[in-house]
Amino acid sequence: MGKTTISSNIACVLALLGLRVLVIDLDFQANLTISYGYDPELTQDEALAAGMPASTCVDYHFGHLLPQWQSNGPAATLADVLKKPFGENGPHLIPAEVTLDRLEALFTVDAIMNKKPELAIARWLAEGRSGKNPNLDLSGYDVILFDAPPAKNQTTRGALLASDFVVAPVSMEKYSTKSVSYLAGVLGEMNSDYGKYPELAILGNFFDTSRVRVAAQVMTLTNKYPNAWLEKQISSSEEFKKVLSDDEGLPLVIARPSSQPAAELRAATKALVTKLNILRAA
């Protein structure tokens, strides 16, 4: 289970807790978008021929909401882009598809022109949270999640700068201290350059307390990042593979709510809610 699986499930649990949630897929591979039942490769004509609803297609993505993209084409509103895979009260989604990859090129041009593209997402978020723009009103959401690609590019850096917290799922099966140390270094650079950085939360994944190596890894993490380690973890389970094949890819907490990994996902999400003071902020 990777970061996208965790993101899709956490978003659902937050919505079940009564929070208004928006998830933004920033990866042009669109795994999060696919996990919520949309087909980024499907055209409107193909959907019509197959008897599928047009809403299954992905016509817009996050890039269409940014000034960088709109200078090369017609502007899109939040209503144009937004998907609601579980209805009004479930998590809402800004989907992704392959042309989102162009956004990184546009950010690179901005960097050459010294326009600080790493701040573009933070500016977008601030405008939306203000509620002043009716075409981009994010003020109704309690939680906004970015599912960013695991790369030190302008898009991921921008998402980090726009965020209050970063949740790092760490695989206990093949954990290396280098990965978390690298992320901590990136956050340190942000603090030096901008005087702000998101608070780190580390979520143990593929967790098996019977393995000696896992216990040693937990000790290393809690000693080095004592305030970041979450006390609730997610164990290895075949349920995640089964749900992908048996339940049309629905998030596990929706498809199999009584399963053990679903219970662990709910517990981990509640630990995040407590750590990040999400309910108080909402």
C-alpha positions in Angstrom: 0.0 0.0 0.0 1.5 3.3 -1.1 0.9 7.0 -0.5 -2.0 7.2 -3.0 -3.9 4.3 -1.3 -3.4 5.9 2.1 -4.4 9.3 0.7 -7.7 8.0 -0.8 -8.6 6.1 2.3 -7.7 8.9 4.8 -9.8 11.4 2.7 -12.8 9.0 3.0 -12.4 8.5 6.8 -12.1 12.3 7.3 -15.4 12.7 5.4 -17.0 10.0 7.5 -16.0 12.0 10.5 -18.1 14.9 9.2 -15.4 17.0 7.7 -15.6 18.6 4.3 -12.7 17.3 2.4 -11.1 18.2 -1.0 -8.4 16.0 -2.4 -6.1 17.3 -5.2 -4.3 14.8 -7.4 -1.0 16.4 -8.5 0.5 13.3 -10.2 0.0 13.1 -13.9 -0.1 9.3 -13.6 -3.5 9.9 -11.9 -3.5 6.9 -9.6 -5.6 8.7 -7.1 -8.1 9.8 -9.7 -8.4 6.2 -11.0 -8.9 4.9 -7.4 -12.0 7.1 -7.2 -13.5 5.6 -10.3 -12.5 7.9 -13.1 -10.7 7.0 -16.3 -8.2 9.7 -17.4 -7.6 7.9 -20.7 -11.2 7.8 -21.7 -12.6 10.3 -24.3 -16.1 11.6 -24.3 -16.8 9.8 -27.6 -15.4 6.5 -26.2 -17.6 6.9 -23.1 -20.7 7.5 -25.2 -19.9 4.5 -27.4 -19.4 2.3 -24.4 -22.6 3.5 -22.7 -20.7 5.0 -19.8 -21.6 8.3 -18.2 -19.6 11.3 -19.4 -18.6 12.1 -15.9 -16.3 9.1 -15.9 -14.0 11.1 -18.2 -11.4 13.6 -17.0 -11.5 16.8 -19.0 -9.8 19.1 -16.6 -7.1 19.0 -13.9 -5.5 21.2 -11.3 -3.4 23.0 -13.9 -6.5 24.4 -15.5 -7.2 26.4 -12.4 -3.8 28.2 -12.3 -2.9 31.5 -14.1 0.1 29.7 -15.8 -2.2 27.4 -17.6 -5.0 29.9 -18.3 -2.6 32.1 -20.3 -2.4 29.3 -22.9 -6.1 28.6 -23.1 -9.6 29.3 -21.7 -10.0 29.6 -17.9 -11.7 26.9 -16.0 -13.8 27.3 -12.8 -13.6 25.1 -9.7 -17.1 23.8 -10.7 -15.8 22.8 -14.1 -12.9 20.7 -12.6 -14.4 19.3 -9.5 -15.5 15.6 -9.2 -17.7 14.2 -6.4 -17.1 10.4 -6.5 -19.2 9.7 -3.4 -21.7 12.5 -3.6 -21.9 15.8 -2.0 -20.9 14.7 1.5 -17.9 12.5 0.5 -14.5 13.7 -0.4 -14.4 16.0 -3.5 -11.6 15.5 -6.0 -9.6 17.7 -8.4 -8.5 15.0 -10.7 -5.4 14.5 -12.8 -4.6 13.2 -16.3 -1.5 13.0 -18.4 -1.4 16.6 -19.7 -0.9 17.8 -16.1 2.7 17.0 -16.8 2.9 20.3 -18.8 2.4 22.2 -15.5 6.0 21.4 -14.5 7.3 22.9 -17.8 5.2 26.1 -17.2 6.7 26.3 -13.7 10.2 25.9 -15.1 9.5 28.9 -17.5 8.3 30.9 -14.5 11.5 30.0 -12.6 13.7 31.2 -15.5 11.7 34.5 -15.5 12.2 34.7 -11.7 8.5 34.5 -11.0 8.9 32.1 -8.0 6.6 29.3 -9.2 7.1 27.4 -6.0 4.7 29.9 -4.4 2.0 29.5 -7.1 0.1 26.8 -5.3 0.2 28.7 -2.0 -1.2 31.8 -3.8 -3.9 29.8 -5.4 -4.9 28.2 -2.1 -4.9 31.6 -0.3 -7.2 33.1 -2.9 -9.5 30.1 -2.8 -9.7 30.0 1.0 -10.6 33.7 1.1 -13.9 33.0 -0.6 -13.6 36.2 -2.6 -13.5 34.6 -6.0 -16.8 32.8 -6.7 -15.2 30.7 -9.5 -12.6 29.4 -7.0 -14.3 29.2 -3.6 -12.5 26.7 -1.3 -13.8 28.3 1.9 -16.3 25.5 2.5 -13.6 22.8 3.0 -12.2 21.9 6.4 -9.3 19.8 5.0 -7.5 20.1 1.6 -5.2 17.2 0.8 -2.5 17.2 -1.9 -1.4 13.8 -3.4 1.9 15.0 -4.8 4.4 12.9 -6.8 7.4 11.7 -4.8 9.9 14.1 -6.5 11.7 17.3 -5.7 10.1 19.2 -8.5 8.4 22.6 -8.6 4.9 21.0 -8.2 5.7 19.0 -5.1 7.8 21.8 -3.6 4.8 24.2 -4.2 2.4 21.8 -2.6 4.7 21.5 0.5 5.0 25.3 0.8 1.2 25.6 0.6 0.6 23.0 3.3 0.5 23.1 7.1 1.5 19.5 7.4 3.1 16.7 5.4 2.2 13.1 6.1 5.0 10.7 5.1 4.0 7.1 4.9 7.2 5.1 5.7 7.4 1.4 4.6 8.7 -0.7 7.5 9.4 -3.5 5.0 12.2 -1.6 3.2 12.7 1.5 5.2 15.8 3.6 4.8 16.7 6.5 7.1 17.8 8.3 4.0 14.3 8.9 2.6 13.0 10.6 5.8 16.3 12.5 6.3 16.0 13.7 2.7 12.5 15.0 3.3 13.5 16.6 6.6 16.4 18.3 4.7 13.9 19.7 2.1 11.7 21.1 4.8 14.8 22.7 6.4 15.6 24.4 3.1 12.1 25.8 3.0 12.5 27.2 6.5 15.7 28.9 5.5 14.4 30.3 2.3 10.8 31.2 3.3 10.6 31.1 7.1 7.9 28.4 6.9 7.6 24.7 6.3 4.9 22.0 6.9 5.0 20.1 10.1 6.1 16.5 9.6 4.0 13.5 10.5 5.4 10.0 10.0 3.0 7.1 9.4 4.4 3.6 9.7 3.2 1.4 6.9 3.6 -2.4 6.3 4.0 -2.6 10.0 4.9 -5.9 11.7 5.9 -5.8 15.4 7.1 -9.4 15.3 10.0 -8.5 13.1 13.2 -7.4 14.9 14.1 -5.0 12.1 10.8 -3.1 12.4 11.4 -2.6 16.2 14.8 -1.2 15.5 13.5 1.1 12.8 10.8 2.4 15.1 13.4 3.2 17.7 15.5 5.0 15.1 12.5 7.1 13.9 11.2 8.0 17.4 14.7 9.0 18.6 15.4 11.2 15.6 11.9 12.6 15.0 10.1 12.2 18.4 7.4 14.7 17.6 6.6 13.4 14.1 6.0 9.6 14.7 2.3 8.6 14.8 1.4 6.1 17.5 -1.0 4.3 15.1 0.3 2.3 12.2 -1.0 0.2 9.3 0.0 -3.5 9.0 0.8 -5.6 6.0 -2.4 -7.1 4.6 -3.6 -9.0 1.6 -6.9 -7.1 1.9 -5.5 -4.2 -0.1 -4.8 -6.4 -3.1 -8.2 -8.1 -2.8 -10.1 -4.8 -2.7 -8.5 -3.7 -5.9 -9.5 -6.8 -7.8 -12.8 -7.6 -6.1 -14.4 -4.3 -5.4 -13.7 -2.2 -8.5 -10.9 -0.3 -6.8 -13.0 1.4 -4.1 -11.1 2.6 -1.1 -10.8 -0.2 1.4 -12.6 1.8 4.2 -15.6 2.0 2.0 -15.5 -1.4 0.3 -14.6 -3.5 3.4 -15.3 -1.3 6.5 -15.3 -4.2 8.9 -11.8 -5.5 7.9 -8.8 -5.1 10.2 -6.9 -2.8 7.9 -9.9 -0.5 7.6 -10.0 -0.3 11.4 -6.3 0.6 11.3 -6.8 3.2 8.7 -9.6 4.8 10.8 -7.3 4.7 13.9 -4.4 6.3 12.0 -6.7 9.0 10.6 -8.0 9.8 14.0 -4.4 10.0 15.3 -3.7 12.5 12.5 -6.9 14.5 13.4 -5.7 14.7 17.0 -2.1 15.6 16.1 -3.0 18.2 13.6 -5.9 19.7 15.6 -8.1 19.3 12.5 -11.4 19.2 14.3 -10.5 22.4 16.3 -9.5 24.2 13.2 -12.7 23.1 11.4 
